Amino acid sequence: MELKIFNEEHEIYRRTVRQFMEKEVKPHVDEWREKELLPREIWRKMGEQGFLGAYFPEEFGGFSADFLTDVVFLEELARSQSTGLIGDVMVSNDVVAPYILEFAPEELKREYLPRLARGECIASVGITEPGTGSDVAAIRTTAEKRGNEYVINGQKTFVTGGFYADVVVLAVKTNPEAKPAHSGISLILVPKGVPGFSVGRKLKKMGAHDSATAELFFEDCRVPAGNLLGTEGGGFVLIMQKFQRERLVTVATVLPACEMILEQTINYCKERHVFGKPVASFQVNKHKLVEMATELELARTFCYQLYQEFNNGNQGLVKEISMAKYWVSELANRMAYQCVQLFGGYGYMDEYPISRAYTDLRAFPIVAGTTEIMKEIIAKTMGL
Ligand SMILES: Cc1cc2nc3c(=O)[nH]c(=O)nc-3n(C[C@H](O)[C@H](O)[C@H](O)COP(=O)(O)OP(=O)(O)OC[C@H]3O[C@@H](n4cnc5c(N)ncnc54)[C@H](O)[C@@H]3O)c2cc1C
């Protein structure tokens, strides 16, 4: 069933992005993965093509593209199979830039948005700390206002793109004594290079090796008070609000990954012969493939409807977005397990994309709010 949410312009854009990914990304995926780092050059190339900040107004380097244009970009980016690039670009372009676009003072918008759009600046978000992740209100990094500066002390971890980010949207406690605790949280823009801000280890991960995940440290780090995003004490609400877009764009990269592993597995099962017959000819395997295709098609129908609603400005989608994030992330992992199984020993070999997908996809029920947290949110909307 064809889901017609994209218009002709979206499809033309898709062809342009796909050609770019074929030429500029796919041939380098193995090399970047080996080096465990992405070259800055690829960011600039995407900037030149107008893929970054497409949704920014023209004055900030974009073309006021709608949300569906971004979905098209993310779907094609996901098909490039460079998990690092997908994660780092998604976070910088679709998670952090919206904070700056919507909540930064005009001066900071002018400073950062055009550079983000040109691929000259990479942005990260630091919420998680060694002591807390899901419970955002329990963060301990503080920012004390002294004169016209904030003095920041604390530590962040698991920061996507943090190893080479030029600017970080940082969640801090401006009032550690506030009750309820979340009302003491604020967001501050911290540029690389300010005194007291240092980047720690580039963290070794199970997968997505080319994603520059890092620890960040702040020791009497001073930033101008004007780097506050939104209002003091209003950070938690902004984070919860922006989580909706973050979760939806996460889904927009996971769905194509599911489609790809299914395609690869179907092709393999048709070609690979066991006991004189294709793997796909055994009923048990056919059924596995059918089950995956069915679950995926149902998920896609729901998510595409959601993209369209979000694109139309529907803000009341917390339950549905949480459901999509939970369901698609878990589906991807169920599928990755079955696909590896159908590939047999080859599925366990690193040189096979299916093996990489297995470890890369494992992050999704954890990032941007775990499956358990999604279920907690859904439960609340059900009055439970
Ligand atoms: C690859 C990767 C990239 C990331 N990128 C970023 C980033 O760019 N910026 C950033 O700030 N963070 C980032 N994170 C951190 C991520 O958001 C957190 O790991 C996640 O929110 C979970 O927090 P935690 O790891 O502290 O786990 P915890 O919160 O300690 O949770 C541990 C377990 O307890 C469960 N749990 C927690 N609360 C409940 C509850 N109420 N009911 C039932 N179970 C519960 C969780 O679901 C989980 O299974 C990243 C993580 C990874 C793996």
The ligand as an ORCA input file, in Angstrom:
! r2SCAN-3c Opt
* xyz 0 1
  C      24.164      5.887     21.838
  C      23.615      6.837     22.860
  C      23.547      8.191     22.563
  C      23.075      9.094     23.504
  N      23.078     10.441     23.220
  C      22.761     11.331     24.197
  C      22.906     12.743     23.985
  O      23.270     13.198     22.886
  N      22.627     13.583     25.011
  C      22.206     13.137     26.237
  O      21.960     13.946     27.113
  N      22.056     11.797     26.451
  C      22.326     10.898     25.479
  N      22.201      9.542     25.702
  C      21.740      9.099     27.011
  C      20.334      8.500     26.991
  O      19.386      9.509     26.790
  C      20.168      7.775     28.336
  O      21.058      6.662     28.325
  C      18.758      7.318     28.583
  O      17.915      8.423     28.776
  C      18.667      6.407     29.825
  O      19.309      6.982     30.913
  P      20.405      6.109     31.743
  O      21.369      5.561     30.766
  O      20.907      6.944     32.826
  O      19.565      4.912     32.323
  P      18.715      4.954     33.675
  O      17.844      6.136     33.700
  O      19.630      4.723     34.827
  O      17.801      3.657     33.492
  C      18.269      2.319     33.729
  C      17.110      1.367     33.464
  O      16.010      1.687     34.334
  C      14.845      1.882     33.576
  N      13.995      2.877     34.184
  C      14.280      4.180     34.446
  N      13.216      4.790     34.994
  C      12.216      3.867     35.041
  C      10.862      3.878     35.484
  N      10.310      5.000     35.952
  N      10.148      2.748     35.403
  C      10.710      1.606     34.926
  N      11.992      1.524     34.480
  C      12.716      2.640     34.551
  C      15.342      2.367     32.219
  O      14.361      2.178     31.219
  C      16.565      1.492     32.028
  O      16.162      0.244     31.563
  C      22.634      8.624     24.768
  C      22.676      7.256     25.047
  C      23.183      6.366     24.116
  C      23.212      4.897     24.436
*
